[in-house]
Amino acid sequence: MSTQTANKSTNTWDGLNYDRKETFVAGSAAAGGSGAHKTLRERFKDFRRSTREYIDARKAENQNLKANLTEEEIFLGQVLRAGIALSALTLSMSAAYMVHPYTAQDVVDVGKTSIQSVDKTVRMPYDTYREYSTLIDADDAAKQALMAQKRADMAAQEQIQSHLSSSGAEGNPKIYAADSNGNLMEMLLPETLHYVYNDYNSVLDTALGSMLYFCQSDSHWKDYRIAGVDRMGAYGCGPVTVSMLVNSFAKTDTPITPVEVADWAVENKLYAIHGGSYHSLIPEALEHYGLNCTSVTDRTAENVTELLKSGHVLIALMGKGSLTDAGHFVVITQLTSDGNVMIADPAKFGNCQKAWSLEQILKELKAAYDGGGPLWAVST
């Protein structure tokens, strides 16, 4: 039996396609004759052989294609395969979802969850942008406030240095007040007032006369450790209050700093470590430095008003409220024309620049009655 190739063609490979011309056996069915009958086993072998040849041809074709494809084309193919796999998974899950027996309530719950998810997704870019804009605006405002504060500080320092250089003084021995044009002018101090170098350089009007203001957070003593433990900035309202009154109204020969008052309190067992000044510091320290101090038991607004009108200032021990969360000494300095009061707060200078309701101050007095507190009247 002879074998020939149809049309005298040959098997060729062009790099992508395999051109196979069918061969035939003379007298066979493939050649138009009557071929021999094949058994089922022979047909199965022929099927396996043709299948193997087809798979080998596809492998050869894929390898050739892979060798001639770019990395981008290979990546695109992988993406497409991943997409097909994901789509198949989604369809499978959808089919499982459809055949699951859900109740009407399940449908409602799923609908609500879907609506919430969609709403959250739609709002997310807007909410994120709004939060970002808020942060940017707050940051810009903080930067502007800081720059304004720095400019004000520099202007004040330049004016003070100008006064010091013209007078040839060491340090800052005088107090200055701003005139209508914002220039610092030298103030005439009362003879009874002993100046102590400090950051604020401020004199407050009181029922007793001009009073030099001191603050606990002043850079010259805020970090001083009372009894070697407690910082003046946190625990020193008692010594600072006494020092303000003594330097302004007592007839002493030398200035008395808050540090000196704090040391005196420790030596005389009028200070509690981690607790602050004992309430009895107020009458005992003021009498030690030559001022009159009496306990005010009639703590009505009418009596306090009369004391202020008669030339007294009052030291108030404040409880939790507008001025403190614990115990804190302040000075009630004078009445205003509308019946309110001004105060000297050793913790915050800003509280000295506004009027306070006398009823509010009296209402927030601390409920502590040792040492004559919580209210004392001071006079010369």
KAPE-V469400 format. One record per pair of residues at least 24 apart in sequence whose C-alpha atoms are under 10 Angstrom apart, sorted by the first residue. I is the first residue (numbers start at 1). J is the second residue. If there is no record, write none. Layout:
# KAPE-V469400
I&J, I&J
This chain:
# KAPE-V469400
1&25, 1&26, 1&27, 1&28, 2&26, 2&27, 6&31, 13&61, 15&60, 15&61, 15&64, 15&65, 15&68, 16&58, 16&60, 16&61, 16&62, 16&63, 16&64, 16&65, 17&57, 17&58, 17&60, 17&61, 18&57, 18&58, 18&60, 18&61, 155&182, 155&183, 156&182, 156&183, 156&184, 159&183, 159&184, 159&185, 160&184, 160&185, 171&197, 172&196, 172&197, 172&198, 172&199, 172&201, 173&197, 173&198, 173&201, 174&201, 175&200, 175&201, 175&202, 175&203, 175&212, 176&201, 176&202, 176&203, 177&201, 177&202, 177&203, 189&248, 190&248, 190&249, 191&248, 191&249, 191&251, 192&246, 192&247, 192&248, 192&249, 192&250, 192&251, 192&252, 192&253, 193&244, 193&245, 193&246, 193&247, 193&248, 193&249, 193&250, 193&251, 193&252, 193&255, 194&244, 194&246, 194&247, 194&248, 194&249, 194&250, 194&251, 194&252, 194&253, 194&254, 194&255, 194&256, 194&257, 195&247, 195&248, 195&254, 195&255, 195&256, 195&257, 196&243, 196&244, 196&247, 196&254, 196&255, 196&256, 196&257, 196&258, 197&255, 197&257, 198&257, 200&349, 202&349, 203&248, 204&333, 204&334, 204&342, 204&343, 204&344, 204&352, 204&353, 205&333, 205&334, 205&342, 205&343, 205&344, 206&308, 206&311, 206&312, 206&313, 206&331, 206&332, 206&333, 206&334, 206&335, 206&342, 206&343, 206&344, 207&307, 207&308, 207&309, 207&310, 207&311, 207&312, 207&313, 207&314, 207&332, 207&333, 207&334, 207&335, 207&379, 208&245, 208&248, 208&249, 208&308, 208&309, 208&310, 208&311, 208&312, 208&313, 208&333, 208&334, 208&378, 208&379, 208&380, 209&248, 209&249, 209&311, 209&312, 209&313, 209&333, 209&334, 210&248, 210&249, 210&333, 211&244, 211&245, 211&246, 211&247, 211&248, 211&249, 211&333, 211&344, 212&243, 212&244, 212&245, 212&246, 212&247, 212&248, 212&249, 212&344, 213&240, 213&241, 213&243, 213&244, 213&245, 213&247, 213&248, 213&344, 213&345, 213&346, 213&349, 213&352, 214&240, 214&241, 214&242, 214&243, 214&244, 214&245, 214&257, 214&258, 214&344, 214&345, 214&346, 214&347, 214&348, 214&349, 215&240, 215&241, 215&244, 215&258, 215&344, 215&345, 215&346, 215&347, 215&348, 215&349, 216&240, 216&241, 216&258, 216&345, 216&346, 216&347, 216&348, 216&349, 217&346, 217&347, 217&348, 217&349, 218&346, 218&347, 220&257, 220&258, 220&259, 221&257, 221&258, 221&259, 222&258, 222&259, 224&258, 224&259, 224&262, 225&259, 225&262, 225&263, 226&259, 226&262, 226&263, 226&265, 226&266, 226&271, 226&272, 226&273, 226&274, 226&276, 227&262, 227&263, 227&265, 227&266, 227&267, 227&271, 227&272, 227&273, 227&274, 228&263, 228&273, 229&273, 229&274, 230&272, 230&273, 230&274, 230&275, 230&276, 231&274, 232&258, 232&259, 232&262, 232&276, 233&346, 233&347, 234&274, 234&276, 234&347, 235&262, 235&271, 235&272, 235&273, 235&274, 235&275, 235&276, 235&277, 235&328, 235&347, 236&261, 236&262, 236&271, 236&276, 236&277, 236&328, 236&329, 236&346, 236&347, 237&262, 237&276, 237&277, 237&327, 237&328, 237&329, 237&330, 237&345, 237&346, 237&347, 238&262, 238&265, 238&271, 238&276, 238&277, 238&278, 238&279, 238&281, 238&282, 238&285, 238&317, 238&328, 238&329, 238&330, 238&346, 239&263, 239&264, 239&265, 239&271, 239&276, 239&277, 239&281, 239&282, 239&285, 239&329, 239&346, 240&329, 240&330, 240&345, 240&346, 240&347, 241&282, 241&315, 241&329, 241&330, 241&331, 241&344, 241&345, 241&346, 241&347, 242&281, 242&282, 242&283, 242&285, 242&286, 242&289, 242&315, 242&329, 242&331, 243&285, 243&286, 243&289, 244&331, 244&344, 244&346, 245&286, 245&289, 245&291, 245&313, 245&315, 245&331, 245&378, 245&379, 245&380, 246&285, 246&286, 246&287, 246&288, 246&289, 246&290, 246&291, 246&380, 247&289, 249&289, 249&290, 249&291, 249&378, 249&379, 249&380, 250&286, 250&287, 250&289, 250&290, 250&291, 250&292, 250&379, 250&380, 251&289, 251&290, 251&291, 251&380, 252&289, 252&290, 256&289, 261&285, 261&289, 275&327, 276&327, 276&328, 277&327, 277&328, 277&329, 278&370, 278&371, 279&317, 279&327, 279&329, 279&368, 279&369, 279&370, 279&371, 279&372, 279&373, 279&374, 280&370, 280&371, 280&372, 280&373, 281&371, 282&315, 282&317, 282&329, 282&371, 282&372, 282&373, 282&375, 282&376, 282&378, 283&315, 283&371, 283&372, 283&373, 283&376, 283&377, 283&378, 284&371, 286&378, 286&379, 287&378, 290&379, 290&380, 291&378, 291&379, 291&380, 292&376, 292&377, 292&378, 292&379, 292&380, 293&372, 293&376, 293&377, 293&378, 293&379, 293&380, 294&372, 294&373, 294&375, 294&376, 294&377, 294&378, 294&379, 295&369, 295&371, 295&372, 295&373, 295&374, 295&375, 295&376, 295&377, 295&378, 296&372, 296&373, 296&374, 296&375, 296&376, 296&377, 297&369, 297&372, 297&373, 297&374, 297&375, 297&376, 298&375, 299&362, 299&363, 299&365, 299&374, 299&375, 299&376, 300&358, 300&359, 300&362, 300&363, 301&339, 301&358, 301&359, 301&360, 301&361, 301&362, 302&358, 304&332, 304&335, 304&358, 304&362, 304&375, 304&377, 305&334, 305&335, 305&339, 305&340, 305&341, 305&358, 306&335, 307&334, 307&377, 307&378, 307&379, 308&332, 308&333, 308&334, 308&335, 308&341, 308&377, 308&378, 309&334, 309&335, 310&379, 311&377, 311&378, 311&379, 311&380, 312&376, 312&377, 312&378, 312&379, 312&380, 313&343, 313&376, 313&377, 313&378, 313&379, 314&343, 314&375, 314&376, 314&377, 314&378, 314&379, 315&343, 315&344, 315&373, 315&374, 315&375, 315&376, 315&377, 315&378, 316&343, 316&361, 316&362, 316&364, 316&365, 316&366, 316&373, 316&374, 316&375, 316&376, 316&377, 317&361, 317&362, 317&364, 317&365, 317&366, 317&367, 317&368, 317&369, 317&373, 317&374, 317&375, 317&376, 318&361, 318&362, 318&363, 318&364, 318&365, 318&366, 318&367, 318&368, 318&374, 318&375, 319&361, 319&363, 319&364, 319&365, 319&366, 319&367, 319&368, 319&374, 320&364, 320&365, 320&366, 321&360, 321&361, 321&363, 321&364, 321&365, 321&366, 322&360, 322&361, 322&364, 323&347, 323&348, 323&351, 323&361, 323&364, 324&364, 326&366, 327&365, 327&366, 327&367, 327&368, 328&365, 328&366, 329&365, 329&366, 329&374, 329&375, 330&375, 331&375, 331&376, 331&377, 331&378, 332&356, 332&358, 332&361, 332&375, 332&376, 332&377
